[in-house]
Amino acid sequence: MTFTLKQTVLACAIVQAFSASAQEAVQSVVVTGAKWVTSDRAGIGGFSDAPLLDTPASITALTQDQMRDLQIRSATDAARFDASVGDAYNTVGYAEQFSIRGFALDNATSYRKDGIAIPADTQIPLENKERIEILHGLAGLQAGVAAPGGMVNYVTKRPTTTPLRMATLEARERGTVYGAIDLGGRFEDRRFGYRVNAAAEDLKSYVRGADGERQFVSAAFDWQISPNALFQVDLDHQHKSQITAPGYQLIRNEVLPTGVSPKTLLNDQSWTRPVDTDSSNLGLRFAYRFNDNWNATVNANKHWFKRDDYTAFPYGCSNEGEGYYPGYCSNGDYDVYDYQSVGERKTPFGVQAMLQGRFATGAVRHALTAGLAYSERHDSFGEYVYDYVGYSNIYQNLSVPPVSSDRTTGPVMERRSDRERAVFVQDVITLSPRFTVHAGLRHVKLDRAELPVPELPWVRAKDSFTLPSVALVYKPVQDWSVYGALSHGLQYGGIAPMETRNENTALPPGRSKSAEVGVKGMVGNQMLLSASLFEIRQGLEYTNAENFFVHAGEQKHRGLELSAQGKATRDLSYNLSLMALDTDQEETGDPGTEGKRVTNVPKFRSSAWVEYAVPQLPGLKLDAIWQYSGSKAFDPANRMVVPDYHVFGFGGAYVLRLGNVNTTIRARVDNAFDKFYWRDVTQALGGYLLPGAPRSFRVSAEFSF
């Protein structure tokens, strides 16, 4: 593993600082591992942690115990266990990007850290995350601006009440090596607590040549100012540098490529450079309890993001006839462009203040939340370099010399800013032990400014929206609830992608609407079951035949979600997730797209996981996962439909005690039968197909002192 001097010094300092108290943390009980039980509470469904059974929304919450047990190192690993989450131009070495319920998430607003928006323009680190919460459906009340499919919230780890000392080592395919530490506890003055996480990775991707490195460090501190006042601060920094692996285009823009390998790096050139990113967060939170019924919180987060983006970009075919744009040649040739965008910066900031209380009006009980929120975001970038340099081939890489040019990105300047002001209120009204009403309203003011061309003046747009949300929850018995919900959401207009005729132009914001009914409950205290039926409508955005990125018509998603988790027997645990989804493009005014399926959305997706604790050998657990995805439309006109696929994986864990150290050894094989499949068929950047990972292995050891 490649460590820089600063990471080595940091690691030594941490070990030295806490070595004296490490012995106090040794426990005499061997950890036996955790069965599949997701968190029974989440904050993403409202404005504070609430029981999932009583929340009128479909939510998945993965705990840090599950992330450790399943060797989840990234959001891509976590998404395998939720059938409602799919890929949306999620390419190796770049940003992890997803869709929920068939709607691509917005990198600027749909990913949250402790409820505050952060950009998802690089891999979001999990080492300092206590929980991943995934909301399916509109988040207009909770978040204001967010994609209609839902949002992902990362809950930060906090100081522990007892000493925590944990170290993890992992090795993966092609020699990837990973190491991490997790330290927590209280200082001698127990009003003060700490949590420190650090990690480093030497990355050797399954795509041969898409290699890199990553370093991460974070710290969180608590100060119990008084019994009623708590101040929290957290900060983190990640550096990641990795060559990105672009995808494939259709042959002649008509048919799928055949005979290709997911291990092939299409931008394998001597002058290829890694995408280099730095991201940092500073989070603050103050909570004050007035009495048993009323409390107030203020939380804020500042994010800094910087990227130097380099890619030998494959696009189009100029070697055959009049060429294909997009598309590759019949023999697999493709044009190679030298893409450079250096010095990109994004600096979002968000703050939210809330007052929450419980009171009664006669026999009716209320849980009231009222608050204010403000966020702003500034994006800086320059005119990118995009030079044709030659051609290569998908079956045999051809060496392409770089352009003899001194062209560089520039000048870098602020090109886009967004400001969002909001006031919100929600009242959870308990009418009786069986009936509860969730009613809320959020009023949002948006102010967007952009500079599409530096020589022209700024273009400014102001909008305001009122977003209502109402739900009725009925509890026929204690452990079951039935709900119906109506809500409105809001999302910024998409930004015209590279090589469109209106590239970098932002479309106007739009409203989305959702209706959902669902049921949740416990069966025999052994199975947690949930089901929901939903319909979501939003304006349709796509690149039309004239190569303009436009807002035309509406996309409608109607679906069914089912999930079940629990224990079939004392030794057998399971988790099942499935989604059936019907999508339509309506009122587009274009006969080629009217009534067609939305791109990159399967009609059916499922994920099934089982774990068996071997009774003959205590401490040994074996598990298996099966993923299925139906066929997906590649383009808005549905000229090409990409086939369905099945993928299987297997894993195991063994808990033992080495001296005074509780140790867990884990191993996993993904795509065990080495299935080739197209996992992602995005329309981004002209339309690309991304193959799924081939068979890959990983083994890890976790030490708890």
WOVENHU-V86552 format. One record per residue. RES is the residue in one small letter. PSI is psi in whole degrees, -180 to 180 (NA if undefined). Layout:
res=<RES & RES>
psi=<PSI & PSI>
//
This chain:
res=<m & t & f & t & l & k & q & t & v & l & a & c & a & i & v & q & a & f & s & a & s & a & q & e & a & v & q & s & v & v & v & t & g & a & k & w & v & t & s & d & r & a & g & i & g & g & f & s & d & a & p & l & l & d & t & p & a & s & i & t & a & l & t & q & d & q & m & r & d & l & q & i & r & s & a & t & d & a & a & r & f & d & a & s & v & g & d & a & y & n & t & v & g & y & a & e & q & f & s & i & r & g & f & a & l & d & n & a & t & s & y & r & k & d & g & i & a & i & p & a & d & t & q & i & p & l & e & n & k & e & r & i & e & i & l & h & g & l & a & g & l & q & a & g & v & a & a & p & g & g & m & v & n & y & v & t & k & r & p & t & t & t & p & l & r & m & a & t & l & e & a & r & e & r & g & t & v & y & g & a & i & d & l & g & g & r & f & e & d & r & r & f & g & y & r & v & n & a & a & a & e & d & l & k & s & y & v & r & g & a & d & g & e & r & q & f & v & s & a & a & f & d & w & q & i & s & p & n & a & l & f & q & v & d & l & d & h & q & h & k & s & q & i & t & a & p & g & y & q & l & i & r & n & e & v & l & p & t & g & v & s & p & k & t & l & l & n & d & q & s & w & t & r & p & v & d & t & d & s & s & n & l & g & l & r & f & a & y & r & f & n & d & n & w & n & a & t & v & n & a & n & k & h & w & f & k & r & d & d & y & t & a & f & p & y & g & c & s & n & e & g & e & g & y & y & p & g & y & c & s & n & g & d & y & d & v & y & d & y & q & s & v & g & e & r & k & t & p & f & g & v & q & a & m & l & q & g & r & f & a & t & g & a & v & r & h & a & l & t & a & g & l & a & y & s & e & r & h & d & s & f & g & e & y & v & y & d & y & v & g & y & s & n & i & y & q & n & l & s & v & p & p & v & s & s & d & r & t & t & g & p & v & m & e & r & r & s & d & r & e & r & a & v & f & v & q & d & v & i & t & l & s & p & r & f & t & v & h & a & g & l & r & h & v & k & l & d & r & a & e & l & p & v & p & e & l & p & w & v & r & a & k & d & s & f & t & l & p & s & v & a & l & v & y & k & p & v & q & d & w & s & v & y & g & a & l & s & h & g & l & q & y & g & g & i & a & p & m & e & t & r & n & e & n & t & a & l & p & p & g & r & s & k & s & a & e & v & g & v & k & g & m & v & g & n & q & m & l & l & s & a & s & l & f & e & i & r & q & g & l & e & y & t & n & a & e & n & f & f & v & h & a & g & e & q & k & h & r & g & l & e & l & s & a & q & g & k & a & t & r & d & l & s & y & n & l & s & l & m & a & l & d & t & d & q & e & e & t & g & d & p & g & t & e & g & k & r & v & t & n & v & p & k & f & r & s & s & a & w & v & e & y & a & v & p & q & l & p & g & l & k & l & d & a & i & w & q & y & s & g & s & k & a & f & d & p & a & n & r & m & v & v & p & d & y & h & v & f & g & f & g & g & a & y & v & l & r & l & g & n & v & n & t & t & i & r & a & r & v & d & n & a & f & d & k & f & y & w & r & d & v & t & q & a & l & g & g & y & l & l & p & g & a & p & r & s & f & r & v & s & a & e & f & s & f>
psi=<141 & 114 & 136 & 166 & -40 & -34 & -38 & -47 & -42 & -47 & -44 & -41 & -40 & -46 & -43 & -41 & -33 & 3 & -33 & -35 & -2 & -37 & -30 & -22 & -7 & 129 & 152 & -1 & 129 & 130 & 132 & 1 & 164 & 138 & 170 & 101 & 108 & 167 & 138 & 4 & 155 & 151 & -11 & -18 & -8 & -131 & 7 & 165 & 132 & 154 & 133 & -32 & -25 & 1 & 123 & 63 & 159 & 119 & 138 & 134 & 115 & 129 & 167 & -30 & -43 & -40 & -38 & -47 & -36 & 10 & 45 & 113 & -8 & 166 & -30 & -41 & -42 & -35 & -20 & -23 & 4 & 110 & -18 & -8 & 129 & 173 & 150 & 83 & 55 & 87 & 150 & 132 & -3 & -144 & 148 & 119 & 137 & 168 & 153 & 131 & 31 & -2 & 125 & 134 & 149 & 122 & -25 & -27 & -15 & -4 & 129 & 146 & 113 & 38 & -7 & 135 & 135 & 151 & 142 & 54 & 6 & 172 & 126 & 121 & 146 & -8 & -33 & 27 & 128 & -31 & 147 & 122 & 130 & 115 & 127 & 119 & -176 & 145 & 31 & -41 & -46 & -37 & -16 & -102 & 123 & 155 & 149 & -21 & -24 & -162 & 165 & 129 & 130 & 119 & 124 & 141 & 145 & 164 & 146 & 157 & -27 & 158 & 136 & 126 & 111 & 139 & 144 & 136 & 139 & 144 & 141 & -175 & 146 & 17 & 13 & 132 & 135 & 139 & 143 & 152 & 150 & 114 & 134 & 162 & -165 & 151 & 178 & -41 & 103 & 1 & -17 & 132 & 162 & 156 & 121 & 131 & 142 & 148 & 155 & 146 & 136 & 109 & 124 & 91 & 158 & -23 & 111 & 116 & -17 & 62 & 168 & -158 & 159 & 139 & 143 & 143 & 143 & 159 & 141 & 140 & 144 & 145 & 110 & 89 & -41 & 173 & -22 & -3 & 128 & 129 & 133 & 143 & 142 & 148 & 148 & 160 & 137 & 136 & 130 & 135 & 117 & 140 & 129 & 151 & 103 & 168 & -171 & 153 & 168 & 147 & 123 & 22 & 31 & -44 & 159 & 143 & 146 & 156 & 19 & 165 & 138 & -11 & -7 & 131 & 109 & -21 & 40 & 84 & 153 & -25 & 6 & 135 & 155 & 154 & 123 & 121 & 146 & 132 & 140 & 151 & 145 & 115 & 141 & 144 & 133 & 128 & 136 & 130 & 113 & -43 & -168 & -19 & -18 & 139 & 163 & 146 & 147 & 125 & 150 & 157 & 134 & 131 & 140 & 130 & 135 & 138 & 135 & 113 & 117 & 133 & 134 & 96 & 124 & 124 & 121 & 179 & 119 & 2 & 5 & 118 & -131 & 2 & 169 & 127 & 100 & 179 & 152 & 162 & 165 & -35 & 5 & 2 & 149 & 149 & 145 & 131 & 143 & 106 & 131 & 131 & 97 & 140 & 16 & 137 & 142 & 133 & 75 & 152 & 138 & 147 & 144 & 135 & 135 & 145 & 127 & 140 & 162 & 135 & 174 & 145 & 97 & -128 & -3 & 128 & 145 & 143 & 102 & 137 & 128 & 141 & 173 & 146 & 145 & 137 & 151 & 156 & 135 & 123 & 128 & 134 & 168 & 178 & 123 & 160 & 133 & 85 & 133 & 130 & -7 & -155 & 159 & -166 & 141 & -19 & -26 & 113 & 136 & 135 & 127 & 121 & 147 & 158 & 136 & 86 & 149 & 19 & 137 & 162 & 141 & 172 & 146 & 128 & 165 & 127 & -14 & 140 & 145 & 138 & 136 & 123 & 137 & 148 & 139 & 156 & 140 & 139 & 120 & 108 & 115 & 105 & -33 & 173 & -19 & -23 & 130 & 137 & 130 & 110 & 131 & 162 & 137 & 126 & 125 & 135 & 127 & 142 & 107 & 136 & 137 & 155 & 81 & -39 & 125 & -29 & -14 & 162 & 163 & 143 & 124 & 144 & 133 & 137 & 158 & 144 & 145 & 124 & 105 & 157 & 131 & 140 & 147 & 128 & 129 & 127 & 97 & -34 & 175 & -44 & 19 & 143 & 144 & 135 & 157 & 138 & 141 & 134 & 159 & 144 & 176 & 138 & 145 & 151 & 149 & 161 & 126 & 126 & 171 & 140 & 3 & 162 & -19 & 37 & 146 & 3 & 132 & 132 & 161 & 155 & 158 & 157 & 146 & 157 & 146 & 144 & 136 & 141 & 144 & 169 & 141 & 147 & 170 & 135 & 112 & 27 & 20 & -21 & 130 & 121 & 140 & 148 & 145 & 144 & 135 & 158 & 130 & 135 & 137 & 156 & 145 & 132 & 133 & 169 & 119 & -178 & -23 & 7 & 30 & 138 & 118 & 161 & 111 & 119 & -155 & 146 & 136 & 127 & 120 & 130 & 170 & 130 & 139 & 141 & 146 & 137 & 151 & -148 & 124 & -38 & -178 & -32 & -7 & 115 & 158 & 160 & 126 & 132 & 132 & 154 & 129 & 131 & 130 & 125 & 145 & 145 & 120 & 152 & 39 & -22 & 9 & 112 & -26 & -23 & -17 & 127 & 2 & 164 & 150 & 144 & 150 & 28 & 112 & 154 & -23 & 137 & 142 & 158 & 128 & 129 & 136 & 149 & 135 & 122 & 113 & 111 & -27 & -18 & 86 & 136 & -13 & 129 & 141 & 143 & 164 & 149 & 140 & 127 & 138 & 139 & 132 & 179 & 156 & 141 & 134 & -38 & 161 & -29 & -2 & 33 & -29 & 131 & 127 & 135 & 162 & 174 & 156 & 140 & 136 & 148 & 156 & 150 & 170 & 156 & 143 & 127 & 130 & 175 & 120 & 104 & -121 & 18 & 122 & 126 & 138 & 122 & 128 & 148 & 149 & 143 & 126 & 149 & 59 & -31 & 15 & 48 & 132 & 132 & 156 & 107 & -22 & 127 & 59 & 152 & -1 & 143 & 35 & -8 & 114 & 152 & 130 & 119 & 152 & 162 & 144 & -173 & 131 & 153 & 156 & 147 & 141 & 160 & 129 & 129 & 126 & 115 & NA>
//
